[in-house]
Amino acid sequence: MLIYSLKRILGSIPTLLAIIVIAFFMMRLTPGGPFDTEQPLQPEIRENLMKAYHLDEPLYMQFKRYLFNVLQGDFGPSFKYKDWSVNDLIWMGFPVSLKLGLSAIGLAMFFGIFFGSLAALKQNTWIDYTVMGTAMVGITIPNFVVAPLLSLVLGVYFKLLPVSGWGDGDFSHVILPIISLALPQIAYIARLTRGSMIEVLRSNFIRTARAKGLSERLIVTRHALRAALLPVISYLGPATANIITGSVVIEKIFQIPGIGSHFVTGAINRDYTLVMGVVVFFGIIIILFNLFVDLLYGLLDPRVRYD
């Protein structure tokens, strides 16, 4: 498993290099610049700023310098946040995004697996139709629609929960963004679990377990559910990375100081180094989560060997 992990990590280096190249040149091709303001800067000040950040050098020299710094783990200084480096901003916002994302995916796994299993066990009944119908609605409605609706109903009308802010991560502040992030994932996981569970329940080893006289509860919890979770585990890798790195809209709606809000602010301000640093960091997170899920898949399925 160790050799397999090392091979996967080494194989991801070209992917990360491609991400760095694309992020660097796409940012340079976007209209405007980090020092473009409503009131134009004086030529002397602008020239000094360009020189201080090495933006007056040829593009290939800028890329060479940036790549060398990234390989050392340095994403450079922020162009807009004075006295802050991109590394500082990322490590300040990432714990918030991580807590938000892991809480949402944990909630989605619990309810998604429960309702998906329930629908499979009650196949073609009103319970199955209700669960799958609700899941389809959850898939079709994006979370940037759900979030304002939850804020309006639970925050403005009933005044049960705060509608913005992080509040040091206390329960009352995080419940609305977590639910907004988790609802679409609950729908996806429920549909995956239902389909996989129905297939597993018709398998020969389940028939054998029933012939041995095992209780239905034991068959479902010990045998069927473990095999049915394999497609769900495969989905959880990119889903977890996506929910952690893709909560940009939710963080902006609820004014949460996560890494996603830094990404949006950096893109608006043409903060080259901040946007590129967040993109590269997101790429690393996605690669690591996919590797983790592949390893977890092998633990759940004894037929998988990492040779």
N, C-alpha and C positions, 0 to 999 in steps of 0.2 A: 504493500500500500504506500510505503514511503517513496519507493522508486517511482510508482505511478504518479504520486503527487508532485514529485520533482519534475517529471517529464511534462506534466500539465502546466506547471508554473513556467518552465522554460519555453514551452510551446506558446504561452500567452504573450511572450515578449514581442513578437512581430505584431500582434494585435494591439498592444499598448503603443507601439511605435506608430502604427497607422493612426490611432486615435490622436496622438500628439501632433502628427503632421496635419491631419484634417482640421483639428481644432485651431492650430496656429494660423494656417493660411486662410481659413474661413473667417476668423476674427480680423485678419488684416484686409480681407476683401470687403468687409462690411462698410457701408458709407459712414463718414464721420470719424472722429477720433476721440481719445480720452481727454483731450484738452480743448475740445470744441464746446464753447459755452454761448449763452445768449449774447453776452457782451464779449467780443473778441479780445483775446489777450494781446498785449503789446508784443511786437515782433521779437524784442530782446528777451522778454520773459518766456515766450513760447520756445525760442531757440534754446534757452538754458534748460527748460524742462525736457525737451526732446533729447538733448545731450545727456542729461542726468539719467534718463531711463534708456539710453542707447537706441532711441528710435530714429536717430539721424544716420545710423549705419545702414549699409545695404541689407536687403531682406534676408539673404542667405546667412549673413553674419549674425543677424538677430536670432535666426532659427538655431544656428550652431550654439550660440551663447545660451539660449533657453533650454535646448536639449541637454547641454552639459550640466546646467543647474538642476534640471529635473532628475537626471540620473543620480544626483547627489541628494535627492529628496527636498530640494528647495524650489518652490513654485514662484519665488520672486516677491517683490513688494507690490502692494496694491497701488494703483494709480489714483484712486479716489479716497481711500481711507488713509488719512495721514498717520504716519508712524505705525502702521499695521502691515504685517506681511500676509500673504495669501495663506501660508501655513497656519498662522494664528487665527485667521477668520474661519478656516475650515475646521480646525480643532475646537473652536468655540461653538460652532453651529452643529457639528456632526453628532455630539452626544444627544442633543435635543431631537434631531431627525431620527437617530437610532432608537431612542426610547419611544418616539411616536410610531415609527414603522414597525418595530418588534411587537409593541402592544397591539397594533392593528392586525398584524398577521396572526398573532396568537389568538385574538378574538375571532378572526375569520376561520382559523383552523378548527376551533372548538365548535362553533355553530355550523360551519359548513360540513364538517364530517358528521355531526349529529343529524342534521336535517337530511343530508344525502343518504346516510344509512337508513334513516327512518323511511324515506321515500322508496328505497330499494326493497326493504322488508315489507312494505305495504304497496307493492307495485300494482298499478292500474286501479287504485282506489282513490277516493276523494283526497286522502292525505297526500298521495303521490302527486296528483294533479295540482293541489294547492301549493306544495313545496316547489315544484318545477315551474309553475306559473309565476310565483313570486320571484324565483331565481331569475327567470327571463326578464322580468321587469327590472330587477336589480342590475342585470348586465346592461340593459339598454339605457338606463339613466346614469349619466356620468356623475362622479363625485362633486364636480364643481357646480352641479345643479342641486345635489342633495345637501351640500354644506350650507348654502344660504337658506334653504328651506328649514333645516334643523335649527339654524340660528334664529330665524324669524319666529318659529313656533315655540321652541323651548326656551329661547333667550329673551325675545322681545315680548311675545304675547303672554306666556306663562311665567317668565322671569325665574326660571328654575336654574339656569346655568349661565355663566358669562359667555359672551359671544366673541370675545377677542382676548389676546394676551396669553402669556404662558404661565404666569404666576408661580414661578419656581417649580413648575411641573406638578402642582397639586391636582388632585383628582377632578375637582370641579372645572378646572380650565382645560384638561386634556380629554375629557369624555366626548365632547362634540367632535373635535378633529379625528379622534380615534374611530368613532362610529362612521364618520364620513369616509374615511379611508378604508374601513373594513367591509362596508356593505357590498360593494361590487365584488370583492374577493370572496365573501361568503357565498355569493351566487355562483361564481365559477367553481369553487371547491365543492359545493353541494352537487352540482351537475356532474363533475368528475367522479365524485365518490359514488353517486347513484349508479352511473353506468358501469363503473368498475365492480361495485358490489354485486350487481345483478349478474355479471359475467362470472364472478367467483362463486356465487351461490349455486350456479349450475355446473360447477366443476366436479370431476370425479372424486377428488379428495374430500369434498364436502359431503358427497353421497356416502362415502366410506365412513366418515365421522358419524353421520346420522345412523348408518347401519350398525355401528358399534354401540348405539344407545346414548350418545352424548346429548346433553340438554341443548336446546336451541340457543340459549344465552351463551353457553360455553363455546358453541360452534361459531357464533357470530363474533364474540369478543376475542377469542384466542386464535381462531383459524382464518375465518373469512376476512375480518377487518384488516389484519396484518397484510394479507395479499392484496386486498383492495386498495390499500394506501399507496402502493407503488407508483401508480400514475399521478397521484396527488403530490407525492414527494418530488417527482420529476418536475411538476409544475411549480412547486414552492421555491425552487432556486431562483429562476428569473423573477417570480412574483415577489419574493421578499426583497431582492435587490431593487426591483422596480418601485415597490411601495416605500422603501427607505429613500431612494434617490429621486423618485418621481412625485413626491408630495409637495412639489413646488407651488401648485395652485392652492392646496389646502393651507400651507404655511402662510401664503400671502393673504388668503381670506380671513384667517383667524389671527393674523399678525404674530406668528410664532417665529422666534429668532433662530430658525434652523438653517441648514446649509442651502436649502432651496430658495429661501428669501435672499440670501447673498448672491445666488446665481442670477435671479431676476434683476436685482439691483445692479449687479455688475454688467449684465447685458444692456440695460437701459443706459448706463453711464459709459459704455464702451470701455469698461475696465478690463483690458485684454488679459492681464495675468490672472485676475480673479476668475473670469469665465473659463479660461483654459485650465487653471488649476482644479476647479470644481469638476469639469468634464473628465479630466484624467483621473481624478479621485473616484468619480462615479464608475469609470471603466474598471478600475482596480477592484472596487467593491463587487461589481457584477461578476467578474472573473472568479473571485474568491468564493462567493456564494454558490456559483455553479459547481465549483470543485467540491465544496462542502456537501452539496446535495448528492453528487455522484458517489462520494464516499459513504454517505448515509444510506444510499440506495443499496450498496453492497452489503451493509449490515442487516438490512431488512430482507434481502433476497439472497439466500445462501448459494444460489446458482451462479451469482456474479463473482468472477475472480479477476483481480487486478494483476495480471501477469505481464 
